[in-house]
Amino acid sequence: MSYHLQIGLVLVAAAFAGGFFYGHAAGAKRDMRQAVAAFQMRKDMDHAVDKTGAVDLCIALGGVRESCRSALRGVGTAAKGE
């Protein structure tokens, strides 16, 4: 092989490796940003759910007001061990 061909192959291999590792790092950074955004959104949802009463939460999840009230009536006393 000629000297110029060897240098050309080394440069092509180096460019490929550099592009691969750069793409891998960029993908990892994008994934981390998405994970942080999802965690922050979950934290906001947790605060909203914590502020919601049990009956309102039951209704938001698809229950009917009267069935939610009757289903949750004994939950407070049962949770206290009474």
Helices and strands as residue ranges (DSSP letters): H 3-51, H 54-60, H 65-72, H 75-80
